[in-house]
Each structure stands twice: as C-alpha cells, then as structure tokens.
Amino acid sequence: MSPTETDQMIDTLDVARIKADFPILKQDMNGKPLVFLDSAASSQRPESVIQAMDLYYETTHANVHRAAYTLAEHATDAMEKARAKVARFIGANNADEIIFTKNATESLNLIARSWGAANLGPEDAVVLTELEHHANIVPWQQLAAEKGFEIRWIPVGDDGHLDLSNLDRLLDGSKMLAVSAMSNVIGTLTPIRALADAAHSHGALIAVDGCQYVPHLATDVAAFDADFLAFSAHKMLGPTGVGVLWGRMELLDEMPPFLGGGGMILDVKREGFTPAAVPHKFEAGTPPIAEIVGLAAAIDYLNDLGMDAVREHEIALNAYALRTLNDRFGDRMAIYGPTVASERGGVMSFAFETIHPHDLSQILNDNGVCVRPGHHCAKPLMRVLGVGATARASWYVYNDESDIDALADSLDAAGDFFAF
C-alpha cells in the first residue's frame, strides 16, 4: 500500500507560517499541543476571516436590498462583491448563478425540493452513489416517497472507486445523477466530467456535492460541465451558517422558489405572488450577511495560497500518512479507500486493532489529537465497508507531517492502553 513515486511530491506550503494565522491552533488541549485532524467536518478559521466579520459588524452592518441609506448600500455592496468572488472561485460565468443558503445540506435540499419536485414523476429515476453523504441521499428519498420515482445506486468497488461498469444501464431513463466529487469518508475523488458526459448523453442532469472538493482542489464548474454544485463555507476556512448553491441560470430561472417570505418576491397580491429574479428568488429572509463576508475573506486566503499548492500539499500529506501508518502498524490497521495518494483527498478513515472508533478517539483526545469517530453521515457506505463506524482523520493547509506523527504516536498509546 505504499504510495507511488508520483505521489512523493515536494510540499508547497509554509505550514508553520500558515498555522500562525489560526488563533485556535495556538492552544494546548489536555496538556498537549492541539493537533486538529477533523477538517472534513469543519475547518478552522484564520485571523483574517475573523477580522473581516468583526469589521463588518463594527462598521457596515445593516439589512441588505431593503433600504436606500448609505450603511445599507455598503452592506449590500459587501454581500454582492462576495457573491461575485464566489462565482470566480468556482469558474461560474454569472454571479447571479450563486445562491446563498445556510449550508450545503440546504443547497442539496433546494435542488431536490425545487427542481426535483417540479420535474420528477413515477416514470423517472434518480441515480445516486454508495459514496454519498446523507445530505445527498435523504432529500431524494423523501421526494421519491412523494413522487414515486426510482432511486438507483452506483456501487463502490473494493478499491474505493466507483464501479462504473453498468453506468449506462443505471442512467437509462434517469433525469438526475447526484454525486459527491470527493467522499467525506474515504477521500475518493470521483470522475465528475466523465459522469457529467454520461448523464447528459442520457438526457439527465448532474448535481455535484462539492463540500469536500471545493476547499481542496481548484474547481471549475464549466470544466465539470455540471448543472448544480453545492458546498459550505465552514469546510473551506470560512464561518458556519452559510452555504452555496450554484446552478445553470436556465435551470434556476425555471425552478420554483424553495422558501417563501421577504426578499424573494417581486409582488404579492391576495390572489398570489410573483417571485423575484434569480438569485433573490431563492434567498428568502435576511441572509447571513456577516458570514458571507467571512466566506469572501476565506476565498481571499485560499487564493493567496493558491489552490494548486493546496492540492499538492494534500497529496504530499496523503503519501506521508499512507507510508507512515502502513509502515508502523501493518495489519494492525485497516485504511479504507484508494491506496494511491493522488487518487484521494485529505480524508482517511481507518480501523485500529479491535478498538472501537469512539474509544480510540477518546484516547487520541487525551493526547491532544482530534479525530472523528462514527458513521460520518454515510451509513450506506459503512455497510459497503462492512463496519458500523470508523475513526476518521482529515487534514488541511495548517497540518504537516508532525501532525501525522502525533496521530501515529497516539495510536501506539491507544494500543498500549487497551492491551491491558
């Protein structure tokens, strides 16, 4: 399971400098230096993101799109500049194709409840994969219970990659392929462009869960040829409370509003309402303005690092982790997912000896190492792996080889502890 020579890359990030930008990482945890290895759940925030949100509240806050006074104009301008920045970050042609939600889960529900409810019926099918997060499964299952359409599944092979041998059969007669660009459990990178081409050849759309992909790899929705893309700010150095949905304008124009209320209407009469234009049609109520400003600052930070450098750093850490953990533990440890560092993101789920993942995480926590135990909101994948839960370590721009070493040392300590 050693990485290939092409995976042994020179790291491109100055992690010591980067780590100094994150106030939370300067503390000890349980008397040990904090080693944060749970960025797949939620990343940490650099000082620049925190300051941008503080500055907004100190100097700019007012409700947007609802007033003509100067402060409100400044707040609206900050939000719309952020929308344009998000569009550029993912290669969207039109900033109005960017819809702000409260998280990626809401974005994925919006696709199902707006596009899906308007376009799916008993004769149709939606294709999912066994890699999916529950947020890209349950909304379709809920809608299928109401509309009567079929849900089909692309299986995961023993190598952690999607088994596409029956893709044409699965897509035949379907209207939507909903797929993660990167697994939040085993790090598998899926071939989005090939999947999009296949879906479109069968007359289906493709909705991409980009929660794990967008923070770690340069993203271009045009190169994907995707129809929808969902992701969250809090996994890419931004704040909680804001997500993004990108969709093709021609699709968004035709879709009905997801939520009703203020901000999403053009006119309301006793007989009914006329929705506002995209994107406002899908942004009912007061948006998370400060969080949107924070997302823009997070994008600035990532752009300064360079997304290609972020990816190279991640591959280098993947290679080091695969090499170190396999060399030190061998058969004592099972690492799930692709064995080649460049074929996975910075997410590693594993089993260690016979220790339950929750017990293991508690021992690691005693050593200041933060990993996540559980099913990771991906129970269908857990069943494919034949386990009820895994321990999951995930790294980002502020992690380096010393953090992998700390993980390995803590696993040794856990093995000693449970040996008695």
DRENDO-1510 file (C-alpha; in Angstrom, 1 decimal, always signed):
<recs>
REC; n; res; u; v; w
REC; 1; MET; +0.0; +0.0; +0.0 .
REC; 2; SER; +3.0; +2.3; -0.4 .
REC; 3; PRO; +2.3; +5.5; -2.5 .
REC; 4; THR; +3.7; +5.6; -6.0 .
REC; 5; GLU; +6.7; +7.7; -6.9 .
REC; 6; THR; +4.5; +10.3; -8.4 .
REC; 7; ASP; +2.8; +10.8; -5.1 .
REC; 8; GLN; +6.1; +11.7; -3.3 .
REC; 9; MET; +5.8; +15.4; -4.0 .
REC; 10; ILE; +7.7; +18.3; -2.5 .
REC; 11; ASP; +5.4; +20.2; -0.2 .
REC; 12; THR; +4.5; +23.7; -1.5 .
REC; 13; LEU; +3.1; +25.4; +1.6 .
REC; 14; ASP; +4.9; +27.0; +4.6 .
REC; 15; VAL; +2.7; +25.3; +7.2 .
REC; 16; ALA; +4.5; +26.9; +10.2 .
REC; 17; ARG; +3.6; +30.4; +8.8 .
REC; 18; ILE; +0.0; +29.3; +7.9 .
REC; 19; LYS; -0.6; +27.7; +11.3 .
REC; 20; ALA; +0.4; +31.0; +13.0 .
REC; 21; ASP; -2.6; +32.6; +11.2 .
REC; 22; PHE; -5.1; +30.4; +13.1 .
REC; 23; PRO; -5.6; +31.6; +16.7 .
REC; 24; ILE; -7.3; +28.4; +17.8 .
REC; 25; LEU; -4.3; +26.3; +16.9 .
REC; 26; LYS; -2.1; +28.1; +19.4 .
REC; 27; GLN; -3.6; +26.4; +22.4 .
REC; 28; ASP; -2.9; +23.2; +24.2 .
REC; 29; MET; -5.5; +20.5; +24.6 .
REC; 30; ASN; -5.4; +18.2; +27.7 .
REC; 31; GLY; -1.9; +19.4; +28.3 .
REC; 32; LYS; -0.7; +18.6; +24.9 .
REC; 33; PRO; -0.3; +20.7; +21.7 .
REC; 34; LEU; -3.5; +20.7; +19.8 .
REC; 35; VAL; -3.4; +18.5; +16.7 .
REC; 36; PHE; -6.6; +19.2; +14.7 .
REC; 37; LEU; -7.4; +16.4; +12.3 .
REC; 38; ASP; -11.1; +16.9; +11.7 .
REC; 39; SER; -11.3; +19.5; +8.9 .
REC; 40; ALA; -13.6; +17.3; +6.9 .
REC; 41; ALA; -16.2; +18.0; +9.5 .
REC; 42; SER; -15.4; +21.7; +9.8 .
REC; 43; SER; -12.1; +23.6; +9.2 .
REC; 44; GLN; -10.6; +26.2; +11.4 .
REC; 45; ARG; -10.6; +29.9; +10.6 .
REC; 46; PRO; -7.6; +32.2; +10.0 .
REC; 47; GLU; -7.4; +35.6; +11.8 .
REC; 48; SER; -8.3; +37.4; +8.5 .
REC; 49; VAL; -11.7; +35.7; +8.3 .
REC; 50; ILE; -12.5; +36.5; +12.0 .
REC; 51; GLN; -11.3; +40.1; +11.5 .
REC; 52; ALA; -13.4; +40.6; +8.3 .
REC; 53; MET; -16.6; +39.6; +10.1 .
REC; 54; ASP; -15.7; +41.7; +13.1 .
REC; 55; LEU; -15.1; +44.7; +10.9 .
REC; 56; TYR; -18.4; +44.2; +9.1 .
REC; 57; TYR; -20.2; +44.3; +12.4 .
REC; 58; GLU; -18.2; +47.2; +13.7 .
REC; 59; THR; -18.6; +49.4; +10.6 .
REC; 60; THR; -21.1; +48.1; +8.0 .
REC; 61; HIS; -24.0; +46.1; +9.3 .
REC; 62; ALA; -27.4; +46.8; +8.0 .
REC; 63; ASN; -30.0; +44.7; +6.2 .
REC; 64; VAL; -29.4; +44.3; +2.5 .
REC; 65; HIS; -31.5; +45.1; -0.5 .
REC; 66; ARG; -34.2; +46.8; +1.7 .
REC; 67; ALA; -33.1; +50.4; +2.3 .
REC; 68; ALA; -31.7; +53.4; +0.5 .
REC; 69; TYR; -29.5; +54.8; +3.2 .
REC; 70; THR; -25.7; +54.6; +2.9 .
REC; 71; LEU; -25.0; +52.0; +5.5 .
REC; 72; ALA; -27.4; +49.5; +3.9 .
REC; 73; GLU; -25.9; +50.2; +0.5 .
REC; 74; HIS; -22.4; +49.4; +1.9 .
REC; 75; ALA; -23.7; +46.1; +3.4 .
REC; 76; THR; -25.4; +45.2; +0.1 .
REC; 77; ASP; -22.3; +46.0; -1.8 .
REC; 78; ALA; -20.2; +43.8; +0.5 .
REC; 79; MET; -22.6; +40.9; +0.0 .
REC; 80; GLU; -22.8; +41.3; -3.8 .
REC; 81; LYS; -19.0; +41.6; -4.1 .
REC; 82; ALA; -18.7; +38.4; -2.1 .
REC; 83; ARG; -21.2; +36.7; -4.5 .
REC; 84; ALA; -19.0; +37.7; -7.4 .
REC; 85; LYS; -15.9; +36.4; -5.7 .
REC; 86; VAL; -17.5; +33.0; -5.0 .
REC; 87; ALA; -18.5; +32.8; -8.7 .
REC; 88; ARG; -14.9; +33.5; -9.8 .
REC; 89; PHE; -13.6; +30.9; -7.3 .
REC; 90; ILE; -15.6; +28.1; -8.9 .
REC; 91; GLY; -15.5; +29.3; -12.5 .
REC; 92; ALA; -19.1; +30.4; -12.8 .
REC; 93; ASN; -19.9; +32.8; -15.7 .
REC; 94; ASN; -22.6; +34.8; -13.9 .
REC; 95; ALA; -22.5; +35.9; -10.3 .
REC; 96; ASP; -26.3; +35.7; -10.2 .
REC; 97; GLU; -26.0; +31.9; -10.5 .
REC; 98; ILE; -24.6; +31.9; -6.9 .
REC; 99; ILE; -27.3; +31.3; -4.3 .
REC; 100; PHE; -26.5; +31.7; -0.6 .
REC; 101; THR; -28.1; +29.2; +1.7 .
REC; 102; LYS; -27.4; +28.3; +5.4 .
REC; 103; ASN; -25.3; +25.2; +4.5 .
REC; 104; ALA; -24.7; +22.7; +1.7 .
REC; 105; THR; -27.4; +20.5; +3.2 .
REC; 106; GLU; -30.0; +23.2; +2.5 .
REC; 107; SER; -28.4; +23.7; -1.0 .
REC; 108; LEU; -28.9; +20.0; -1.8 .
REC; 109; ASN; -32.5; +20.0; -0.4 .
REC; 110; LEU; -33.2; +23.1; -2.6 .
REC; 111; ILE; -32.2; +21.1; -5.7 .
REC; 112; ALA; -34.5; +18.2; -4.7 .
REC; 113; ARG; -37.4; +20.2; -3.5 .
REC; 114; SER; -37.4; +22.8; -6.2 .
REC; 115; TRP; -36.0; +21.2; -9.4 .
REC; 116; GLY; -36.9; +17.7; -8.3 .
REC; 117; ALA; -40.5; +18.4; -7.2 .
REC; 118; ALA; -41.2; +20.2; -10.5 .
REC; 119; ASN; -39.6; +17.6; -12.8 .
REC; 120; LEU; -39.8; +14.1; -11.4 .
REC; 121; GLY; -42.6; +11.6; -11.5 .
REC; 122; PRO; -43.4; +7.9; -11.2 .
REC; 123; GLU; -41.8; +7.0; -14.6 .
REC; 124; ASP; -38.4; +8.7; -13.7 .
REC; 125; ALA; -35.3; +7.7; -11.9 .
REC; 126; VAL; -32.6; +9.4; -9.9 .
REC; 127; VAL; -29.1; +7.9; -9.7 .
REC; 128; LEU; -27.0; +8.2; -6.5 .
REC; 129; THR; -23.7; +6.5; -5.4 .
REC; 130; GLU; -22.8; +4.5; -2.4 .
REC; 131; LEU; -20.3; +7.2; -1.5 .
REC; 132; GLU; -22.9; +9.8; -0.7 .
REC; 133; HIS; -23.4; +11.8; +2.4 .
REC; 134; HIS; -26.9; +11.5; +3.8 .
REC; 135; ALA; -27.5; +15.1; +2.7 .
REC; 136; ASN; -27.3; +13.9; -0.9 .
REC; 137; ILE; -29.4; +10.8; -0.2 .
REC; 138; VAL; -32.3; +11.6; +2.2 .
REC; 139; PRO; -33.8; +14.6; +0.2 .
REC; 140; TRP; -34.1; +12.3; -2.8 .
REC; 141; GLN; -35.6; +9.5; -0.7 .
REC; 142; GLN; -38.1; +11.9; +0.8 .
REC; 143; LEU; -39.1; +13.2; -2.6 .
REC; 144; ALA; -39.3; +9.6; -4.0 .
REC; 145; ALA; -41.7; +8.7; -1.3 .
REC; 146; GLU; -44.0; +11.5; -2.5 .
REC; 147; LYS; -43.5; +11.3; -6.3 .
REC; 148; GLY; -42.9; +7.6; -6.8 .
REC; 149; PHE; -39.7; +7.7; -8.9 .
REC; 150; GLU; -37.0; +5.1; -8.7 .
REC; 151; ILE; -33.6; +5.6; -6.9 .
REC; 152; ARG; -30.7; +3.7; -8.4 .
REC; 153; TRP; -27.2; +3.2; -7.0 .
REC; 154; ILE; -23.7; +3.3; -8.5 .
REC; 155; PRO; -21.7; +0.8; -6.4 .
REC; 156; VAL; -18.3; +1.3; -4.8 .
REC; 157; GLY; -15.6; -1.2; -5.7 .
REC; 158; ASP; -13.1; -2.9; -3.5 .
REC; 159; ASP; -10.6; -0.2; -4.4 .
REC; 160; GLY; -12.7; +2.5; -3.1 .
REC; 161; HIS; -13.6; +3.9; -6.5 .
REC; 162; LEU; -17.0; +3.9; -8.2 .
REC; 163; ASP; -17.8; +0.8; -10.2 .
REC; 164; LEU; -19.0; +2.4; -13.5 .
REC; 165; SER; -19.3; -0.8; -15.4 .
REC; 166; ASN; -23.1; -0.6; -15.5 .
REC; 167; LEU; -23.3; +3.2; -15.7 .
REC; 168; ASP; -25.2; +3.4; -19.0 .
REC; 169; ARG; -27.8; +0.9; -17.7 .
REC; 170; LEU; -28.2; +2.9; -14.5 .
REC; 171; LEU; -28.6; +6.2; -16.3 .
REC; 172; ASP; -31.1; +4.9; -18.9 .
REC; 173; GLY; -34.4; +6.7; -18.3 .
REC; 174; SER; -33.0; +8.8; -15.4 .
REC; 175; LYS; -33.3; +12.5; -15.0 .
REC; 176; MET; -30.7; +13.3; -12.3 .
REC; 177; LEU; -27.4; +12.0; -11.3 .
REC; 178; ALA; -26.5; +13.3; -7.8 .
REC; 179; VAL; -22.9; +12.6; -6.9 .
REC; 180; SER; -20.1; +13.7; -4.5 .
REC; 181; ALA; -17.0; +15.0; -6.1 .
REC; 182; MET; -15.0; +13.6; -3.1 .
REC; 183; SER; -16.0; +11.2; -0.4 .
REC; 184; ASN; -16.1; +12.6; +3.1 .
REC; 185; VAL; -15.3; +9.1; +4.5 .
REC; 186; ILE; -12.6; +7.5; +2.3 .
REC; 187; GLY; -11.5; +10.5; +0.3 .
REC; 188; THR; -12.3; +9.0; -3.1 .
REC; 189; LEU; -12.2; +11.6; -6.0 .
REC; 190; THR; -14.9; +10.8; -8.5 .
REC; 191; PRO; -14.6; +11.5; -12.3 .
REC; 192; ILE; -17.1; +14.3; -12.4 .
REC; 193; ARG; -16.6; +15.3; -16.0 .
REC; 194; ALA; -16.9; +11.7; -17.3 .
REC; 195; LEU; -20.0; +11.3; -15.1 .
REC; 196; ALA; -21.5; +14.6; -16.4 .
REC; 197; ASP; -20.9; +13.5; -20.0 .
REC; 198; ALA; -22.6; +10.2; -19.3 .
REC; 199; ALA; -25.5; +11.8; -17.6 .
REC; 200; HIS; -26.0; +14.3; -20.4 .
REC; 201; SER; -25.8; +11.7; -23.0 .
REC; 202; HIS; -28.9; +10.0; -21.4 .
REC; 203; GLY; -30.7; +13.3; -21.0 .
REC; 204; ALA; -30.1; +13.6; -17.3 .
REC; 205; LEU; -28.7; +16.4; -15.2 .
REC; 206; ILE; -25.8; +16.2; -12.7 .
REC; 207; ALA; -25.8; +17.7; -9.3 .
REC; 208; VAL; -22.4; +17.7; -7.6 .
REC; 209; ASP; -21.9; +17.7; -3.8 .
REC; 210; GLY; -18.6; +19.7; -3.6 .
REC; 211; CYS; -18.4; +20.0; +0.1 .
REC; 212; GLN; -15.0; +18.2; +0.3 .
REC; 213; TYR; -13.8; +19.0; -3.2 .
REC; 214; VAL; -14.1; +22.8; -3.3 .
REC; 215; PRO; -12.0; +23.5; -0.3 .
REC; 216; HIS; -9.1; +21.4; -1.5 .
REC; 217; LEU; -8.9; +21.5; -5.3 .
REC; 218; ALA; -9.2; +24.1; -7.9 .
REC; 219; THR; -12.9; +24.0; -9.0 .
REC; 220; ASP; -14.3; +24.9; -12.4 .
REC; 221; VAL; -18.0; +24.2; -13.0 .
REC; 222; ALA; -17.5; +24.8; -16.7 .
REC; 223; ALA; -14.8; +22.1; -16.9 .
REC; 224; PHE; -17.1; +19.8; -14.9 .
REC; 225; ASP; -19.9; +20.6; -17.2 .
REC; 226; ALA; -22.1; +20.3; -14.1 .
REC; 227; ASP; -25.6; +21.5; -13.7 .
REC; 228; PHE; -25.6; +22.2; -10.0 .
REC; 229; LEU; -22.8; +22.4; -7.4 .
REC; 230; ALA; -23.3; +22.6; -3.6 .
REC; 231; PHE; -20.7; +23.4; -0.9 .
REC; 232; SER; -20.3; +25.0; +2.5 .
REC; 233; ALA; -18.1; +27.9; +3.8 .
REC; 234; HIS; -17.2; +26.2; +7.1 .
REC; 235; LYS; -15.2; +23.5; +5.4 .
REC; 236; MET; -13.0; +26.0; +3.5 .
REC; 237; LEU; -11.8; +28.3; +6.3 .
REC; 238; GLY; -15.0; +30.3; +6.4 .
REC; 239; PRO; -17.7; +30.6; +9.0 .
REC; 240; THR; -20.6; +28.3; +9.8 .
REC; 241; GLY; -24.1; +29.4; +8.8 .
REC; 242; VAL; -23.6; +29.9; +5.1 .
REC; 243; GLY; -23.6; +27.5; +2.1 .
REC; 244; VAL; -23.6; +28.0; -1.6 .
REC; 245; LEU; -25.7; +26.6; -4.4 .
REC; 246; TRP; -24.5; +27.2; -8.0 .
REC; 247; GLY; -26.8; +26.2; -10.8 .
REC; 248; ARG; -27.1; +26.9; -14.5 .
REC; 249; MET; -29.1; +30.1; -15.0 .
REC; 250; GLU; -31.5; +28.5; -17.4 .
REC; 251; LEU; -32.4; +25.8; -14.8 .
REC; 252; LEU; -32.6; +28.3; -11.9 .
REC; 253; ASP; -34.9; +30.5; -13.9 .
REC; 254; GLU; -37.4; +27.7; -14.4 .
REC; 255; MET; -37.3; +26.4; -10.9 .
REC; 256; PRO; -40.0; +27.5; -8.3 .
REC; 257; PRO; -38.9; +29.2; -5.1 .
REC; 258; PHE; -37.8; +26.9; -2.3 .
REC; 259; LEU; -38.9; +29.1; +0.7 .
REC; 260; GLY; -41.4; +31.9; +0.8 .
REC; 261; GLY; -41.2; +35.2; +2.6 .
REC; 262; GLY; -39.4; +38.5; +2.4 .
REC; 263; GLY; -36.7; +39.2; -0.1 .
REC; 264; MET; -37.8; +36.5; -2.6 .
REC; 265; ILE; -40.8; +38.3; -4.1 .
REC; 266; LEU; -41.4; +40.8; -6.8 .
REC; 267; ASP; -45.0; +41.3; -5.9 .
REC; 268; VAL; -47.7; +39.9; -3.6 .
REC; 269; LYS; -51.4; +40.1; -4.1 .
REC; 270; ARG; -54.3; +38.4; -2.3 .
REC; 271; GLU; -54.5; +36.1; -5.3 .
REC; 272; GLY; -50.9; +35.1; -5.3 .
REC; 273; PHE; -47.3; +36.2; -5.7 .
REC; 274; THR; -44.7; +36.8; -8.3 .
REC; 275; PRO; -41.1; +35.8; -7.3 .
REC; 276; ALA; -38.1; +37.9; -7.7 .
REC; 277; ALA; -35.4; +37.1; -10.3 .
REC; 278; VAL; -32.6; +34.7; -9.6 .
REC; 279; PRO; -30.7; +34.6; -7.2 .
REC; 280; HIS; -33.1; +36.5; -4.9 .
REC; 281; LYS; -35.9; +34.1; -5.7 .
REC; 282; PHE; -34.1; +31.5; -3.6 .
REC; 283; GLU; -32.9; +33.8; -0.8 .
REC; 284; ALA; -35.9; +34.3; +1.4 .
REC; 285; GLY; -35.5; +36.3; +4.6 .
REC; 286; THR; -32.4; +38.1; +5.9 .
REC; 287; PRO; -29.3; +36.4; +4.6 .
REC; 288; PRO; -26.2; +35.5; +6.7 .
REC; 289; ILE; -24.5; +38.7; +5.7 .
REC; 290; ALA; -21.6; +38.6; +8.1 .
REC; 291; GLU; -20.9; +35.0; +7.3 .
REC; 292; ILE; -21.0; +35.8; +3.5 .
REC; 293; VAL; -18.4; +38.5; +4.2 .
REC; 294; GLY; -16.4; +35.8; +6.1 .
REC; 295; LEU; -16.6; +33.4; +3.2 .
REC; 296; ALA; -15.2; +36.1; +0.9 .
REC; 297; ALA; -12.3; +36.5; +3.2 .
REC; 298; ALA; -11.7; +32.8; +3.3 .
REC; 299; ILE; -11.6; +32.7; -0.5 .
REC; 300; ASP; -9.0; +35.5; -0.4 .
REC; 301; TYR; -6.9; +33.4; +1.9 .
REC; 302; LEU; -7.1; +30.3; -0.2 .
REC; 303; ASN; -6.4; +32.3; -3.4 .
REC; 304; ASP; -3.3; +33.7; -1.7 .
REC; 305; LEU; -2.1; +30.2; -1.0 .
REC; 306; GLY; -3.1; +29.0; -4.5 .
REC; 307; MET; -5.4; +26.1; -4.9 .
REC; 308; ASP; -2.8; +24.1; -6.9 .
REC; 309; ALA; -0.4; +24.4; -4.0 .
REC; 310; VAL; -3.2; +23.4; -1.5 .
REC; 311; ARG; -3.7; +20.2; -3.6 .
REC; 312; GLU; +0.0; +19.4; -3.8 .
REC; 313; HIS; +0.3; +19.8; -0.1 .
REC; 314; GLU; -2.6; +17.5; +0.4 .
REC; 315; ILE; -1.1; +14.8; -1.8 .
REC; 316; ALA; +2.2; +15.1; +0.0 .
REC; 317; LEU; +0.4; +14.6; +3.3 .
REC; 318; ASN; -1.6; +11.7; +1.9 .
REC; 319; ALA; +1.6; +10.0; +0.8 .
REC; 320; TYR; +3.3; +10.5; +4.1 .
REC; 321; ALA; +0.3; +9.3; +6.1 .
REC; 322; LEU; -0.1; +6.1; +4.0 .
REC; 323; ARG; +3.6; +5.4; +4.2 .
REC; 324; THR; +3.9; +6.1; +7.9 .
REC; 325; LEU; +0.8; +4.4; +9.1 .
REC; 326; ASN; +1.3; +1.3; +7.0 .
REC; 327; ASP; +5.0; +1.0; +8.0 .
REC; 328; ARG; +4.3; +1.4; +11.7 .
REC; 329; PHE; +1.2; -0.6; +12.1 .
REC; 330; GLY; +0.8; -3.0; +9.1 .
REC; 331; ASP; -2.0; -5.5; +9.7 .
REC; 332; ARG; -2.9; -3.8; +13.0 .
REC; 333; MET; -4.6; -1.0; +11.0 .
REC; 334; ALA; -7.1; -1.1; +8.1 .
REC; 335; ILE; -7.1; +2.1; +6.0 .
REC; 336; TYR; -10.2; +2.4; +3.8 .
REC; 337; GLY; -10.3; +3.9; +0.3 .
REC; 338; PRO; -7.8; +4.3; -2.6 .
REC; 339; THR; -4.2; +3.3; -1.9 .
REC; 340; VAL; -2.7; +5.9; -4.2 .
REC; 341; ALA; -2.2; +9.3; -2.6 .
REC; 342; SER; -3.1; +11.3; -5.6 .
REC; 343; GLU; -6.4; +9.5; -6.1 .
REC; 344; ARG; -7.9; +10.7; -2.7 .
REC; 345; GLY; -8.5; +13.8; -0.8 .
REC; 346; GLY; -7.1; +14.5; +2.7 .
REC; 347; VAL; -9.6; +12.3; +4.4 .
REC; 348; MET; -8.6; +8.9; +5.9 .
REC; 349; SER; -11.0; +6.6; +7.6 .
REC; 350; PHE; -9.5; +3.6; +9.4 .
REC; 351; ALA; -9.9; +0.8; +11.9 .
REC; 352; PHE; -7.2; +0.2; +14.5 .
REC; 353; GLU; -6.8; -3.3; +16.0 .
REC; 354; THR; -10.1; -4.2; +17.7 .
REC; 355; ILE; -10.6; -0.9; +19.4 .
REC; 356; HIS; -14.0; +0.8; +18.8 .
REC; 357; PRO; -13.6; +4.1; +17.0 .
REC; 358; HIS; -15.2; +6.0; +19.8 .
REC; 359; ASP; -12.9; +4.6; +22.4 .
REC; 360; LEU; -10.0; +5.2; +20.1 .
REC; 361; SER; -10.9; +8.8; +19.6 .
REC; 362; GLN; -11.1; +9.4; +23.4 .
REC; 363; ILE; -7.5; +8.1; +23.9 .
REC; 364; LEU; -6.3; +10.3; +21.0 .
REC; 365; ASN; -8.1; +13.2; +22.5 .
REC; 366; ASP; -6.1; +12.7; +25.8 .
REC; 367; ASN; -3.0; +13.3; +23.6 .
REC; 368; GLY; -4.5; +16.4; +22.1 .
REC; 369; VAL; -5.3; +14.7; +18.7 .
REC; 370; CYS; -8.7; +15.5; +17.3 .
REC; 371; VAL; -10.2; +12.8; +15.0 .
REC; 372; ARG; -13.9; +12.0; +14.4 .
REC; 373; PRO; -15.4; +8.6; +15.1 .
REC; 374; GLY; -18.8; +7.4; +13.8 .
REC; 375; HIS; -20.6; +6.7; +10.5 .
REC; 376; HIS; -19.8; +10.2; +9.2 .
REC; 377; CYS; -23.4; +10.6; +7.8 .
REC; 378; ALA; -22.7; +7.9; +5.3 .
REC; 379; LYS; -24.4; +4.7; +6.5 .
REC; 380; PRO; -24.8; +3.1; +3.1 .
REC; 381; LEU; -21.0; +3.4; +2.6 .
REC; 382; MET; -20.4; +2.0; +6.1 .
REC; 383; ARG; -22.4; -1.1; +5.1 .
REC; 384; VAL; -20.3; -1.4; +1.9 .
REC; 385; LEU; -17.2; -1.3; +4.1 .
REC; 386; GLY; -18.7; -3.9; +6.5 .
REC; 387; VAL; -18.3; -1.7; +9.6 .
REC; 388; GLY; -20.6; +0.2; +11.8 .
REC; 389; ALA; -18.2; +3.1; +12.3 .
REC; 390; THR; -14.7; +4.2; +11.5 .
REC; 391; ALA; -12.2; +6.7; +13.0 .
REC; 392; ARG; -11.5; +9.5; +10.5 .
REC; 393; ALA; -8.5; +11.8; +10.4 .
REC; 394; SER; -8.6; +14.7; +7.9 .
REC; 395; TRP; -6.0; +17.4; +7.2 .
REC; 396; TYR; -5.8; +20.8; +5.6 .
REC; 397; VAL; -3.5; +23.6; +4.9 .
REC; 398; TYR; -2.5; +24.1; +8.6 .
REC; 399; ASN; -1.4; +20.4; +9.1 .
REC; 400; ASP; +2.0; +18.9; +8.4 .
REC; 401; GLU; +4.0; +15.7; +8.8 .
REC; 402; SER; +4.4; +16.4; +12.6 .
REC; 403; ASP; +0.6; +16.1; +12.9 .
REC; 404; ILE; +0.6; +12.7; +11.2 .
REC; 405; ASP; +3.5; +11.6; +13.5 .
REC; 406; ALA; +1.4; +12.8; +16.5 .
REC; 407; LEU; -1.5; +10.7; +15.2 .
REC; 408; ALA; +0.7; +7.6; +14.9 .
REC; 409; ASP; +2.2; +8.1; +18.3 .
REC; 410; SER; -1.3; +8.4; +19.8 .
REC; 411; LEU; -2.4; +5.2; +18.1 .
REC; 412; ASP; +0.6; +3.5; +19.7 .
REC; 413; ALA; -0.5; +4.8; +23.0 .
REC; 414; ALA; -4.1; +3.6; +22.4 .
REC; 415; GLY; -2.8; +0.2; +21.5 .
REC; 416; ASP; -0.8; +0.0; +24.8 .
REC; 417; PHE; -3.8; +1.3; +26.8 .
REC; 418; PHE; -6.2; -1.4; +25.5 .
REC; 419; ALA; -3.6; -4.2; +25.7 .
REC; 420; PHE; -4.2; -4.4; +29.5 .
</recs>
